[in-house]
Amino acid sequence: MAHETIVNLISQATGLLSAVILYWGSFGVKWEGRTIKGTSPRELLIESLQFHLGWIGCLFAVIAIGCQTYLTLRA
């Protein structure tokens, strides 16, 4: 595979992961027809997990944007 193809695949994969993670972190998880947001230990754990996944999603988005910028400047 060419170097550009690998960078493009990394960009697409991280872009897709960031979109899924940020969507899940933004809108919560549906559980039995309602969004999990509350004060029980389980709900607080899920909220904390969503917060950390949001940061990971942002990191993946930065990687995807960096890859696309690299490919654009290299062309």
N, CA, C and O atoms as a Tripos MOL2 file, in Angstrom:
@<TRIPOS>MOLECULE
protein
  300   299    75     0     0
PROTEIN
NO_CHARGES

@<TRIPOS>ATOM
      1 N           0.8380   -1.1850    0.0000 N.3       1 MET1
      2 CA          0.0000    0.0000    0.0000 C.3       1 MET1
      3 C           0.8780    1.2410    0.0000 C.2       1 MET1
      4 O           1.9610    1.2630    0.5850 O.2       1 MET1
      5 N           0.3920    2.2490   -0.6570 N.am      2 ALA2
      6 CA          1.1100    3.5210   -0.6800 C.3       2 ALA2
      7 C           0.9300    4.2360    0.6560 C.2       2 ALA2
      8 O          -0.0460    4.0220    1.3740 O.2       2 ALA2
      9 N           1.8890    5.0770    0.9590 N.am      3 HIS3
     10 CA          1.8710    5.8360    2.2130 C.3       3 HIS3
     11 C           0.5900    6.6640    2.3380 C.2       3 HIS3
     12 O          -0.0140    6.7180    3.4090 O.2       3 HIS3
     13 N           0.1820    7.3020    1.2530 N.am      4 GLU4
     14 CA         -1.0130    8.1450    1.2800 C.3       4 GLU4
     15 C          -2.2710    7.3220    1.5520 C.2       4 GLU4
     16 O          -3.1890    7.7890    2.2270 O.2       4 GLU4
     17 N          -2.3110    6.1050    1.0290 N.am      5 THR5
     18 CA         -3.4680    5.2430    1.2480 C.3       5 THR5
     19 C          -3.6020    4.8780    2.7220 C.2       5 THR5
     20 O          -4.7040    4.8810    3.2690 O.2       5 THR5
     21 N          -2.4840    4.5650    3.3600 N.am      6 ILE6
     22 CA         -2.5030    4.2180    4.7800 C.3       6 ILE6
     23 C          -2.9620    5.4070    5.6160 C.2       6 ILE6
     24 O          -3.7900    5.2530    6.5140 O.2       6 ILE6
     25 N          -2.4290    6.5910    5.3240 N.am      7 VAL7
     26 CA         -2.8250    7.7910    6.0660 C.3       7 VAL7
     27 C          -4.3100    8.0770    5.8540 C.2       7 VAL7
     28 O          -5.0100    8.4690    6.7880 O.2       7 VAL7
     29 N          -4.7870    7.8820    4.6310 N.am      8 ASN8
     30 CA         -6.2040    8.1150    4.3380 C.3       8 ASN8
     31 C          -7.0890    7.1190    5.0910 C.2       8 ASN8
     32 O          -8.1350    7.5010    5.6140 O.2       8 ASN8
     33 N          -6.6860    5.8520    5.1520 N.am      9 LEU9
     34 CA         -7.4600    4.8560    5.8940 C.3       9 LEU9
     35 C          -7.4920    5.1710    7.3860 C.2       9 LEU9
     36 O          -8.5300    5.0190    8.0290 O.2       9 LEU9
     37 N          -6.3640    5.6090    7.9400 N.am     10 ILE10
     38 CA         -6.3220    6.0140    9.3500 C.3      10 ILE10
     39 C          -7.2690    7.1830    9.5840 C.2      10 ILE10
     40 O          -8.0000    7.2160   10.5740 O.2      10 ILE10
     41 N          -7.2480    8.1350    8.6650 N.am     11 SER11
     42 CA         -8.1180    9.3030    8.7840 C.3      11 SER11
     43 C          -9.5870    8.9050    8.7730 C.2      11 SER11
     44 O         -10.3700    9.3780    9.5960 O.2      11 SER11
     45 N          -9.9570    8.0390    7.8440 N.am     12 GLN12
     46 CA        -11.3560    7.6290    7.7430 C.3      12 GLN12
     47 C         -11.7960    6.8270    8.9610 C.2      12 GLN12
     48 O         -12.9000    7.0210    9.4690 O.2      12 GLN12
     49 N         -10.9390    5.9310    9.4280 N.am     13 ALA13
     50 CA        -11.2920    5.1080   10.5890 C.3      13 ALA13
     51 C         -11.4400    5.9610   11.8470 C.2      13 ALA13
     52 O         -12.4020    5.7970   12.5970 O.2      13 ALA13
     53 N         -10.5000    6.8640   12.0830 N.am     14 THR14
     54 CA        -10.5840    7.7000   13.2820 C.3      14 THR14
     55 C         -11.7350    8.6930   13.1810 C.2      14 THR14
     56 O         -12.3580    9.0250   14.1900 O.2      14 THR14
     57 N         -12.0200    9.1670   11.9810 N.am     15 GLY15
     58 CA        -13.1680   10.0590   11.8020 C.3      15 GLY15
     59 C         -14.4780    9.3590   12.1280 C.2      15 GLY15
     60 O         -15.3470    9.9330   12.7830 O.2      15 GLY15
     61 N         -14.6200    8.1140   11.6680 N.am     16 LEU16
     62 CA        -15.8250    7.3440   11.9580 C.3      16 LEU16
     63 C         -15.9390    7.0450   13.4510 C.2      16 LEU16
     64 O         -17.0160    7.1910   14.0280 O.2      16 LEU16
     65 N         -14.8440    6.6310   14.0780 N.am     17 LEU17
     66 CA        -14.8640    6.3620   15.5170 C.3      17 LEU17
     67 C         -15.2290    7.6050   16.3110 C.2      17 LEU17
     68 O         -16.0190    7.5360   17.2530 O.2      17 LEU17
     69 N         -14.6570    8.7420   15.9330 N.am     18 SER18
     70 CA        -14.9560    9.9650   16.6770 C.3      18 SER18
     71 C         -16.4230   10.3370   16.5460 C.2      18 SER18
     72 O         -17.0380   10.7820   17.5140 O.2      18 SER18
     73 N         -16.9920   10.1590   15.3520 N.am     19 ALA19
     74 CA        -18.4040   10.4850   15.1620 C.3      19 ALA19
     75 C         -19.2980    9.6070   16.0350 C.2      19 ALA19
     76 O         -20.2260   10.1030   16.6720 O.2      19 ALA19
     77 N         -19.0220    8.3130   16.0640 N.am     20 VAL20
     78 CA        -19.8300    7.3940   16.8710 C.3      20 VAL20
     79 C         -19.6860    7.7120   18.3560 C.2      20 VAL20
     80 O         -20.6800    7.7630   19.0810 O.2      20 VAL20
     81 N         -18.4520    7.9260   18.8080 N.am     21 ILE21
     82 CA        -18.2060    8.1950   20.2280 C.3      21 ILE21
     83 C         -18.8350    9.5140   20.6510 C.2      21 ILE21
     84 O         -19.4660    9.5900   21.7060 O.2      21 ILE21
     85 N         -18.6690   10.5560   19.8380 N.am     22 LEU22
     86 CA        -19.2310   11.8540   20.2060 C.3      22 LEU22
     87 C         -20.7570   11.8370   20.1700 C.2      22 LEU22
     88 O         -21.3990   12.4970   20.9860 O.2      22 LEU22
     89 N         -21.3450   11.0920   19.2370 N.am     23 TYR23
     90 CA        -22.8060   10.9640   19.2080 C.3      23 TYR23
     91 C         -23.2930   10.2840   20.4840 C.2      23 TYR23
     92 O         -24.2380   10.7530   21.1190 O.2      23 TYR23
     93 N         -22.6510    9.1820   20.8570 N.am     24 TRP24
     94 CA        -23.0570    8.4410   22.0520 C.3      24 TRP24
     95 C         -22.8630    9.2930   23.2980 C.2      24 TRP24
     96 O         -23.7150    9.2940   24.1860 O.2      24 TRP24
     97 N         -21.7480   10.0190   23.3710 N.am     25 GLY25
     98 CA        -21.4780   10.8580   24.5320 C.3      25 GLY25
     99 C         -22.4140   12.0470   24.6370 C.2      25 GLY25
    100 O         -22.7110   12.5060   25.7400 O.2      25 GLY25
    101 N         -22.8810   12.5500   23.5060 N.am     26 SER26
    102 CA        -23.7400   13.7330   23.5200 C.3      26 SER26
    103 C         -25.1790   13.4140   23.9000 C.2      26 SER26
    104 O         -25.8060   14.1710   24.6410 O.2      26 SER26
    105 N         -25.6970   12.3240   23.4090 N.am     27 PHE27
    106 CA        -27.1220   12.0580   23.5560 C.3      27 PHE27
    107 C         -27.4380   10.9770   24.5740 C.2      27 PHE27
    108 O         -28.6110   10.6940   24.8160 O.2      27 PHE27
    109 N         -26.4360   10.3720   25.1720 N.am     28 GLY28
    110 CA        -26.6820    9.3600   26.1940 C.3      28 GLY28
    111 C         -27.0310    8.0130   25.5970 C.2      28 GLY28
    112 O         -27.0930    7.8460   24.3790 O.2      28 GLY28
    113 N         -27.2540    7.0690   26.4700 N.am     29 VAL29
    114 CA        -27.5800    5.7140   26.0570 C.3      29 VAL29
    115 C         -29.0380    5.4610   26.3810 C.2      29 VAL29
    116 O         -29.4900    5.7370   27.4930 O.2      29 VAL29
    117 N         -29.7670    4.9430   25.4280 N.am     30 LYS30
    118 CA        -31.1700    4.5950   25.6610 C.3      30 LYS30
    119 C         -31.2200    3.2440   26.3590 C.2      30 LYS30
    120 O         -30.6660    2.2550   25.8800 O.2      30 LYS30
    121 N         -31.8870    3.2250   27.4850 N.am     31 TRP31
    122 CA        -32.0300    1.9900   28.2380 C.3      31 TRP31
    123 C         -33.4820    1.8690   28.6520 C.2      31 TRP31
    124 O         -33.9680    2.6620   29.4590 O.2      31 TRP31
    125 N         -34.1720    0.8920   28.1120 N.am     32 GLU32
    126 CA        -35.5900    0.6890   28.3790 C.3      32 GLU32
    127 C         -36.4010    1.9430   28.0630 C.2      32 GLU32
    128 O         -37.2880    2.3280   28.8250 O.2      32 GLU32
    129 N         -36.0890    2.5700   26.9400 N.am     33 GLY33
    130 CA        -36.8830    3.6900   26.4620 C.3      33 GLY33
    131 C         -36.5790    5.0380   27.0640 C.2      33 GLY33
    132 O         -37.2530    6.0140   26.7350 O.2      33 GLY33
    133 N         -35.5870    5.1340   27.9350 N.am     34 ARG34
    134 CA        -35.2620    6.4490   28.4920 C.3      34 ARG34
    135 C         -33.7510    6.6430   28.4740 C.2      34 ARG34
    136 O         -32.9850    5.6790   28.4650 O.2      34 ARG34
    137 N         -33.3480    7.8770   28.4680 N.am     35 THR35
    138 CA        -31.9270    8.1930   28.4610 C.3      35 THR35
    139 C         -31.3770    8.0700   29.8680 C.2      35 THR35
    140 O         -31.9810    8.5540   30.8260 O.2      35 THR35
    141 N         -30.2330    7.4230   29.9890 N.am     36 ILE36
    142 CA        -29.6240    7.2330   31.3050 C.3      36 ILE36
    143 C         -28.9240    8.5190   31.7150 C.2      36 ILE36
    144 O         -27.8530    8.8450   31.2020 O.2      36 ILE36
    145 N         -29.5160    9.2250   32.6160 N.am     37 LYS37
    146 CA        -28.9300   10.4110   33.2440 C.3      37 LYS37
    147 C         -29.5800   10.5020   34.6140 C.2      37 LYS37
    148 O         -30.7930   10.6970   34.7000 O.2      37 LYS37
    149 N         -28.8260   10.3700   35.6640 N.am     38 GLY38
    150 CA        -29.4140   10.4090   36.9930 C.3      38 GLY38
    151 C         -28.3530   10.3650   38.0650 C.2      38 GLY38
    152 O         -27.2030   10.7320   37.8290 O.2      38 GLY38
    153 N         -28.7420    9.9120   39.2560 N.am     39 THR39
    154 CA        -27.8240    9.9570   40.3890 C.3      39 THR39
    155 C         -27.5040    8.5860   40.9700 C.2      39 THR39
    156 O         -26.7790    8.5070   41.9610 O.2      39 THR39
    157 N         -28.0130    7.5070   40.3930 N.am     40 SER40
    158 CA        -27.6610    6.1870   40.9140 C.3      40 SER40
    159 C         -26.1960    5.9030   40.5690 C.2      40 SER40
    160 O         -25.6650    6.4900   39.6260 O.2      40 SER40
    161 N         -25.5410    5.0170   41.3130 N.am     41 PRO41
    162 CA        -24.1320    4.7130   41.0220 C.3      41 PRO41
    163 C         -23.9100    4.2510   39.5840 C.2      41 PRO41
    164 O         -22.9170    4.6240   38.9590 O.2      41 PRO41
    165 N         -24.8210    3.4470   39.0620 N.am     42 ARG42
    166 CA        -24.6880    2.9730   37.6820 C.3      42 ARG42
    167 C         -24.7790    4.1380   36.6940 C.2      42 ARG42
    168 O         -23.9960    4.2200   35.7470 O.2      42 ARG42
    169 N         -25.7340    5.0290   36.9220 N.am     43 GLU43
    170 CA        -25.9050    6.1710   36.0220 C.3      43 GLU43
    171 C         -24.7100    7.1140   36.0960 C.2      43 GLU43
    172 O         -24.2790    7.6490   35.0740 O.2      43 GLU43
    173 N         -24.1740    7.3200   37.2880 N.am     44 LEU44
    174 CA        -22.9950    8.1740   37.4270 C.3      44 LEU44
    175 C         -21.7870    7.5570   36.7420 C.2      44 LEU44
    176 O         -20.9810    8.2740   36.1480 O.2      44 LEU44
    177 N         -21.6500    6.2370   36.8160 N.am     45 LEU45
    178 CA        -20.5490    5.5510   36.1390 C.3      45 LEU45
    179 C         -20.6670    5.7060   34.6290 C.2      45 LEU45
    180 O         -19.6770    5.9840   33.9520 O.2      45 LEU45
    181 N         -21.8690    5.5280   34.1040 N.am     46 ILE46
    182 CA        -22.0800    5.6720   32.6630 C.3      46 ILE46
    183 C         -21.8380    7.1110   32.2330 C.2      46 ILE46
    184 O         -21.2550    7.3470   31.1750 O.2      46 ILE46
    185 N         -22.2720    8.0700   33.0310 N.am     47 GLU47
    186 CA        -22.0340    9.4820   32.7020 C.3      47 GLU47
    187 C         -20.5420    9.7850   32.6830 C.2      47 GLU47
    188 O         -20.0680   10.4980   31.7990 O.2      47 GLU47
    189 N         -19.7980    9.2530   33.6460 N.am     48 SER48
    190 CA        -18.3490    9.4460   33.6820 C.3      48 SER48
    191 C         -17.6940    8.8020   32.4690 C.2      48 SER48
    192 O         -16.7900    9.3790   31.8640 O.2      48 SER48
    193 N         -18.1520    7.6020   32.1150 N.am     49 LEU49
    194 CA        -17.6170    6.9150   30.9430 C.3      49 LEU49
    195 C         -17.8870    7.7190   29.6810 C.2      49 LEU49
    196 O         -17.0190    7.8390   28.8160 O.2      49 LEU49
    197 N         -19.0950    8.2710   29.5760 N.am     50 GLN50
    198 CA        -19.4300    9.0840   28.4120 C.3      50 GLN50
    199 C         -18.5440   10.3230   28.3380 C.2      50 GLN50
    200 O         -18.1320   10.7200   27.2480 O.2      50 GLN50
    201 N         -18.2470   10.9380   29.4750 N.am     51 PHE51
    202 CA        -17.3870   12.1170   29.4960 C.3      51 PHE51
    203 C         -15.9990   11.7660   28.9750 C.2      51 PHE51
    204 O         -15.4440   12.4800   28.1390 O.2      51 PHE51
    205 N         -15.4370   10.6610   29.4730 N.am     52 HIS52
    206 CA        -14.0990   10.2680   29.0340 C.3      52 HIS52
    207 C         -14.0960    9.8230   27.5750 C.2      52 HIS52
    208 O         -13.1470   10.1040   26.8430 O.2      52 HIS52
    209 N         -15.1430    9.1380   27.1520 N.am     53 LEU53
    210 CA        -15.2290    8.7600   25.7460 C.3      53 LEU53
    211 C         -15.3620    9.9890   24.8540 C.2      53 LEU53
    212 O         -14.8970    9.9820   23.7140 O.2      53 LEU53
    213 N         -15.9880   11.0350   25.3610 N.am     54 GLY54
    214 CA        -16.0720   12.2820   24.5990 C.3      54 GLY54
    215 C         -14.6930   12.8490   24.3110 C.2      54 GLY54
    216 O         -14.4270   13.3080   23.2010 O.2      54 GLY54
    217 N         -13.8120   12.8210   25.3110 N.am     55 TRP55
    218 CA        -12.4430   13.2930   25.0910 C.3      55 TRP55
    219 C         -11.7020   12.3960   24.1050 C.2      55 TRP55
    220 O         -10.9430   12.8890   23.2710 O.2      55 TRP55
    221 N         -11.9150   11.0890   24.1920 N.am     56 ILE56
    222 CA        -11.2850   10.1690   23.2400 C.3      56 ILE56
    223 C         -11.8200   10.4350   21.8350 C.2      56 ILE56
    224 O         -11.0640   10.4050   20.8650 O.2      56 ILE56
    225 N         -13.1200   10.6930   21.7260 N.am     57 GLY57
    226 CA        -13.7060   11.0310   20.4270 C.3      57 GLY57
    227 C         -13.1070   12.2930   19.8480 C.2      57 GLY57
    228 O         -12.8490   12.3650   18.6460 O.2      57 GLY57
    229 N         -12.8810   13.2970   20.6930 N.am     58 CYS58
    230 CA        -12.2360   14.5260   20.2260 C.3      58 CYS58
    231 C         -10.8130   14.2520   19.7590 C.2      58 CYS58
    232 O         -10.3690   14.8180   18.7600 O.2      58 CYS58
    233 N         -10.1000   13.3930   20.4680 N.am     59 LEU59
    234 CA         -8.7390   13.0330   20.0660 C.3      59 LEU59
    235 C          -8.7480   12.3490   18.7030 C.2      59 LEU59
    236 O          -7.9190   12.6620   17.8490 O.2      59 LEU59
    237 N          -9.6840   11.4140   18.4910 N.am     60 PHE60
    238 CA         -9.7930   10.7630   17.1880 C.3      60 PHE60
    239 C         -10.1170   11.7740   16.0920 C.2      60 PHE60
    240 O          -9.5970   11.6720   14.9810 O.2      60 PHE60
    241 N         -10.9680   12.7430   16.3950 N.am     61 ALA61
    242 CA        -11.2990   13.7750   15.4080 C.3      61 ALA61
    243 C         -10.0700   14.5970   15.0510 C.2      61 ALA61
    244 O          -9.8660   14.9300   13.8840 O.2      61 ALA61
    245 N          -9.2480   14.9290   16.0440 N.am     62 VAL62
    246 CA         -8.0170   15.6840   15.7840 C.3      62 VAL62
    247 C          -7.0710   14.8650   14.9090 C.2      62 VAL62
    248 O          -6.4490   15.4080   13.9960 O.2      62 VAL62
    249 N          -6.9580   13.5630   15.1780 N.am     63 ILE63
    250 CA         -6.1030   12.7020   14.3490 C.3      63 ILE63
    251 C          -6.6190   12.6740   12.9130 C.2      63 ILE63
    252 O          -5.8370   12.7780   11.9680 O.2      63 ILE63
    253 N          -7.9330   12.5340   12.7490 N.am     64 ALA64
    254 CA         -8.5160   12.5010   11.4080 C.3      64 ALA64
    255 C          -8.2690   13.8060   10.6660 C.2      64 ALA64
    256 O          -7.9070   13.7940    9.4900 O.2      64 ALA64
    257 N          -8.4620   14.9280   11.3450 N.am     65 ILE65
    258 CA         -8.2340   16.2310   10.7100 C.3      65 ILE65
    259 C          -6.7600   16.4120   10.3840 C.2      65 ILE65
    260 O          -6.4140   16.9390    9.3260 O.2      65 ILE65
    261 N          -5.8890   15.9770   11.2910 N.am     66 GLY66
    262 CA         -4.4480   16.0630   11.0320 C.3      66 GLY66
    263 C          -4.0350   15.2420    9.8280 C.2      66 GLY66
    264 O          -3.2170   15.6900    9.0250 O.2      66 GLY66
    265 N          -4.5900   14.0430    9.6890 N.am     67 CYS67
    266 CA         -4.2750   13.2000    8.5300 C.3      67 CYS67
    267 C          -4.7370   13.8590    7.2370 C.2      67 CYS67
    268 O          -4.0120   13.8660    6.2430 O.2      67 CYS67
    269 N          -5.9390   14.4080    7.2540 N.am     68 GLN68
    270 CA         -6.4390   15.0640    6.0440 C.3      68 GLN68
    271 C          -5.6220   16.3080    5.7010 C.2      68 GLN68
    272 O          -5.3640   16.5800    4.5280 O.2      68 GLN68
    273 N          -5.2160   17.0610    6.7200 N.am     69 THR69
    274 CA         -4.3710   18.2340    6.4810 C.3      69 THR69
    275 C          -3.0340   17.8120    5.8980 C.2      69 THR69
    276 O          -2.5300   18.4500    4.9730 O.2      69 THR69
    277 N          -2.4560   16.7400    6.4310 N.am     70 TYR70
    278 CA         -1.1860   16.2210    5.9180 C.3      70 TYR70
    279 C          -1.3150   15.8400    4.4480 C.2      70 TYR70
    280 O          -0.4600   16.1840    3.6330 O.2      70 TYR70
    281 N          -2.3970   15.1220    4.1120 N.am     71 LEU71
    282 CA         -2.5920   14.7080    2.7210 C.3      71 LEU71
    283 C          -2.8130   15.9080    1.8070 C.2      71 LEU71
    284 O          -2.3440   15.9190    0.6690 O.2      71 LEU71
    285 N          -3.5250   16.9170    2.3040 N.am     72 THR72
    286 CA         -3.7760   18.1090    1.4940 C.3      72 THR72
    287 C          -2.4910   18.8820    1.2350 C.2      72 THR72
    288 O          -2.2340   19.3070    0.1090 O.2      72 THR72
    289 N          -1.6850   19.0640    2.2750 N.am     73 LEU73
    290 CA         -0.4470   19.8260    2.1160 C.3      73 LEU73
    291 C           0.5910   19.0610    1.3090 C.2      73 LEU73
    292 O           1.4340   19.6700    0.6500 O.2      73 LEU73
    293 N           0.5410   17.7410    1.3530 N.am     74 ARG74
    294 CA          1.5050   16.9210    0.6210 C.3      74 ARG74
    295 C           1.2010   16.9140   -0.8790 C.2      74 ARG74
    296 O           2.1110   16.7670   -1.6950 O.2      74 ARG74
    297 N          -0.0690   17.0720   -1.2420 N.am     75 ALA75
    298 CA         -0.4670   17.0010   -2.6560 C.3      75 ALA75
    299 C           0.0410   18.1680   -3.4640 C.2      75 ALA75
    300 O          -0.2140   18.2450   -4.6650 O.2      75 ALA75
@<TRIPOS>BOND
     1     1     2 1
     2     2     3 1
     3     3     4 2
     4     3     5 am
     5     5     6 1
     6     6     7 1
     7     7     8 2
     8     7     9 am
     9     9    10 1
    10    10    11 1
    11    11    12 2
    12    11    13 am
    13    13    14 1
    14    14    15 1
    15    15    16 2
    16    15    17 am
    17    17    18 1
    18    18    19 1
    19    19    20 2
    20    19    21 am
    21    21    22 1
    22    22    23 1
    23    23    24 2
    24    23    25 am
    25    25    26 1
    26    26    27 1
    27    27    28 2
    28    27    29 am
    29    29    30 1
    30    30    31 1
    31    31    32 2
    32    31    33 am
    33    33    34 1
    34    34    35 1
    35    35    36 2
    36    35    37 am
    37    37    38 1
    38    38    39 1
    39    39    40 2
    40    39    41 am
    41    41    42 1
    42    42    43 1
    43    43    44 2
    44    43    45 am
    45    45    46 1
    46    46    47 1
    47    47    48 2
    48    47    49 am
    49    49    50 1
    50    50    51 1
    51    51    52 2
    52    51    53 am
    53    53    54 1
    54    54    55 1
    55    55    56 2
    56    55    57 am
    57    57    58 1
    58    58    59 1
    59    59    60 2
    60    59    61 am
    61    61    62 1
    62    62    63 1
    63    63    64 2
    64    63    65 am
    65    65    66 1
    66    66    67 1
    67    67    68 2
    68    67    69 am
    69    69    70 1
    70    70    71 1
    71    71    72 2
    72    71    73 am
    73    73    74 1
    74    74    75 1
    75    75    76 2
    76    75    77 am
    77    77    78 1
    78    78    79 1
    79    79    80 2
    80    79    81 am
    81    81    82 1
    82    82    83 1
    83    83    84 2
    84    83    85 am
    85    85    86 1
    86    86    87 1
    87    87    88 2
    88    87    89 am
    89    89    90 1
    90    90    91 1
    91    91    92 2
    92    91    93 am
    93    93    94 1
    94    94    95 1
    95    95    96 2
    96    95    97 am
    97    97    98 1
    98    98    99 1
    99    99   100 2
   100    99   101 am
   101   101   102 1
   102   102   103 1
   103   103   104 2
   104   103   105 am
   105   105   106 1
   106   106   107 1
   107   107   108 2
   108   107   109 am
   109   109   110 1
   110   110   111 1
   111   111   112 2
   112   111   113 am
   113   113   114 1
   114   114   115 1
   115   115   116 2
   116   115   117 am
   117   117   118 1
   118   118   119 1
   119   119   120 2
   120   119   121 am
   121   121   122 1
   122   122   123 1
   123   123   124 2
   124   123   125 am
   125   125   126 1
   126   126   127 1
   127   127   128 2
   128   127   129 am
   129   129   130 1
   130   130   131 1
   131   131   132 2
   132   131   133 am
   133   133   134 1
   134   134   135 1
   135   135   136 2
   136   135   137 am
   137   137   138 1
   138   138   139 1
   139   139   140 2
   140   139   141 am
   141   141   142 1
   142   142   143 1
   143   143   144 2
   144   143   145 am
   145   145   146 1
   146   146   147 1
   147   147   148 2
   148   147   149 am
   149   149   150 1
   150   150   151 1
   151   151   152 2
   152   151   153 am
   153   153   154 1
   154   154   155 1
   155   155   156 2
   156   155   157 am
   157   157   158 1
   158   158   159 1
   159   159   160 2
   160   159   161 am
   161   161   162 1
   162   162   163 1
   163   163   164 2
   164   163   165 am
   165   165   166 1
   166   166   167 1
   167   167   168 2
   168   167   169 am
   169   169   170 1
   170   170   171 1
   171   171   172 2
   172   171   173 am
   173   173   174 1
   174   174   175 1
   175   175   176 2
   176   175   177 am
   177   177   178 1
   178   178   179 1
   179   179   180 2
   180   179   181 am
   181   181   182 1
   182   182   183 1
   183   183   184 2
   184   183   185 am
   185   185   186 1
   186   186   187 1
   187   187   188 2
   188   187   189 am
   189   189   190 1
   190   190   191 1
   191   191   192 2
   192   191   193 am
   193   193   194 1
   194   194   195 1
   195   195   196 2
   196   195   197 am
   197   197   198 1
   198   198   199 1
   199   199   200 2
   200   199   201 am
   201   201   202 1
   202   202   203 1
   203   203   204 2
   204   203   205 am
   205   205   206 1
   206   206   207 1
   207   207   208 2
   208   207   209 am
   209   209   210 1
   210   210   211 1
   211   211   212 2
   212   211   213 am
   213   213   214 1
   214   214   215 1
   215   215   216 2
   216   215   217 am
   217   217   218 1
   218   218   219 1
   219   219   220 2
   220   219   221 am
   221   221   222 1
   222   222   223 1
   223   223   224 2
   224   223   225 am
   225   225   226 1
   226   226   227 1
   227   227   228 2
   228   227   229 am
   229   229   230 1
   230   230   231 1
   231   231   232 2
   232   231   233 am
   233   233   234 1
   234   234   235 1
   235   235   236 2
   236   235   237 am
   237   237   238 1
   238   238   239 1
   239   239   240 2
   240   239   241 am
   241   241   242 1
   242   242   243 1
   243   243   244 2
   244   243   245 am
   245   245   246 1
   246   246   247 1
   247   247   248 2
   248   247   249 am
   249   249   250 1
   250   250   251 1
   251   251   252 2
   252   251   253 am
   253   253   254 1
   254   254   255 1
   255   255   256 2
   256   255   257 am
   257   257   258 1
   258   258   259 1
   259   259   260 2
   260   259   261 am
   261   261   262 1
   262   262   263 1
   263   263   264 2
   264   263   265 am
   265   265   266 1
   266   266   267 1
   267   267   268 2
   268   267   269 am
   269   269   270 1
   270   270   271 1
   271   271   272 2
   272   271   273 am
   273   273   274 1
   274   274   275 1
   275   275   276 2
   276   275   277 am
   277   277   278 1
   278   278   279 1
   279   279   280 2
   280   279   281 am
   281   281   282 1
   282   282   283 1
   283   283   284 2
   284   283   285 am
   285   285   286 1
   286   286   287 1
   287   287   288 2
   288   287   289 am
   289   289   290 1
   290   290   291 1
   291   291   292 2
   292   291   293 am
   293   293   294 1
   294   294   295 1
   295   295   296 2
   296   295   297 am
   297   297   298 1
   298   298   299 1
   299   299   300 2
@<TRIPOS>SUBSTRUCTURE
     1 MET1         2 RESIDUE 1 A MET
     2 ALA2         6 RESIDUE 1 A ALA
     3 HIS3        10 RESIDUE 1 A HIS
     4 GLU4        14 RESIDUE 1 A GLU
     5 THR5        18 RESIDUE 1 A THR
     6 ILE6        22 RESIDUE 1 A ILE
     7 VAL7        26 RESIDUE 1 A VAL
     8 ASN8        30 RESIDUE 1 A ASN
     9 LEU9        34 RESIDUE 1 A LEU
    10 ILE10       38 RESIDUE 1 A ILE
    11 SER11       42 RESIDUE 1 A SER
    12 GLN12       46 RESIDUE 1 A GLN
    13 ALA13       50 RESIDUE 1 A ALA
    14 THR14       54 RESIDUE 1 A THR
    15 GLY15       58 RESIDUE 1 A GLY
    16 LEU16       62 RESIDUE 1 A LEU
    17 LEU17       66 RESIDUE 1 A LEU
    18 SER18       70 RESIDUE 1 A SER
    19 ALA19       74 RESIDUE 1 A ALA
    20 VAL20       78 RESIDUE 1 A VAL
    21 ILE21       82 RESIDUE 1 A ILE
    22 LEU22       86 RESIDUE 1 A LEU
    23 TYR23       90 RESIDUE 1 A TYR
    24 TRP24       94 RESIDUE 1 A TRP
    25 GLY25       98 RESIDUE 1 A GLY
    26 SER26      102 RESIDUE 1 A SER
    27 PHE27      106 RESIDUE 1 A PHE
    28 GLY28      110 RESIDUE 1 A GLY
    29 VAL29      114 RESIDUE 1 A VAL
    30 LYS30      118 RESIDUE 1 A LYS
    31 TRP31      122 RESIDUE 1 A TRP
    32 GLU32      126 RESIDUE 1 A GLU
    33 GLY33      130 RESIDUE 1 A GLY
    34 ARG34      134 RESIDUE 1 A ARG
    35 THR35      138 RESIDUE 1 A THR
    36 ILE36      142 RESIDUE 1 A ILE
    37 LYS37      146 RESIDUE 1 A LYS
    38 GLY38      150 RESIDUE 1 A GLY
    39 THR39      154 RESIDUE 1 A THR
    40 SER40      158 RESIDUE 1 A SER
    41 PRO41      162 RESIDUE 1 A PRO
    42 ARG42      166 RESIDUE 1 A ARG
    43 GLU43      170 RESIDUE 1 A GLU
    44 LEU44      174 RESIDUE 1 A LEU
    45 LEU45      178 RESIDUE 1 A LEU
    46 ILE46      182 RESIDUE 1 A ILE
    47 GLU47      186 RESIDUE 1 A GLU
    48 SER48      190 RESIDUE 1 A SER
    49 LEU49      194 RESIDUE 1 A LEU
    50 GLN50      198 RESIDUE 1 A GLN
    51 PHE51      202 RESIDUE 1 A PHE
    52 HIS52      206 RESIDUE 1 A HIS
    53 LEU53      210 RESIDUE 1 A LEU
    54 GLY54      214 RESIDUE 1 A GLY
    55 TRP55      218 RESIDUE 1 A TRP
    56 ILE56      222 RESIDUE 1 A ILE
    57 GLY57      226 RESIDUE 1 A GLY
    58 CYS58      230 RESIDUE 1 A CYS
    59 LEU59      234 RESIDUE 1 A LEU
    60 PHE60      238 RESIDUE 1 A PHE
    61 ALA61      242 RESIDUE 1 A ALA
    62 VAL62      246 RESIDUE 1 A VAL
    63 ILE63      250 RESIDUE 1 A ILE
    64 ALA64      254 RESIDUE 1 A ALA
    65 ILE65      258 RESIDUE 1 A ILE
    66 GLY66      262 RESIDUE 1 A GLY
    67 CYS67      266 RESIDUE 1 A CYS
    68 GLN68      270 RESIDUE 1 A GLN
    69 THR69      274 RESIDUE 1 A THR
    70 TYR70      278 RESIDUE 1 A TYR
    71 LEU71      282 RESIDUE 1 A LEU
    72 THR72      286 RESIDUE 1 A THR
    73 LEU73      290 RESIDUE 1 A LEU
    74 ARG74      294 RESIDUE 1 A ARG
    75 ALA75      298 RESIDUE 1 A ALA
